[in-house]
C-alpha cells in the first residue's frame, strides 16, 4: 500500500543552520509519529491534511489519536505518539527525548521479540 506523509507546515521566518537542523529533526519526529498513528489506527493519515490550503486538520488529527484508546493501546504509547505529533515544533518530542522515554522498556521489548 502507499502511504503519503507530508511535513508539518513550516514557518516563513528565516532560520540559522543550527535552527534548521533542529527543525528537520522535529519534522522527522512528526513524520514518524504520523506513520505510527496510521499503523496503530489502521486509518489513512492523509485525511488529516487539507491539501488545497496546505494545512493540517488539527481536529481530525486529535480524533485519530483519540481512536487509539478504542484499540486498547497503552496510555504510555498514546502519550509518546501524541508528543511526536505536537503541531508546535517547540513542544514536539525529538529523537533524543524519544530514546530517553523508551530506554527503560528496551529490555522488555527485546525479550518479547
Secondary structure as GFF3:
##gff-version 3
##sequence-region A 1 113
A	DSSP	alpha_helix	17	41	.	.	.	ID=ss1
A	DSSP	three_ten_helix	45	48	.	.	.	ID=ss2
A	DSSP	beta_strand	49	50	.	.	.	ID=ss3
A	DSSP	beta_strand	55	56	.	.	.	ID=ss4
A	DSSP	alpha_helix	58	70	.	.	.	ID=ss5
A	DSSP	alpha_helix	75	84	.	.	.	ID=ss6
A	DSSP	alpha_helix	95	103	.	.	.	ID=ss7
A	DSSP	alpha_helix	106	112	.	.	.	ID=ss8
###
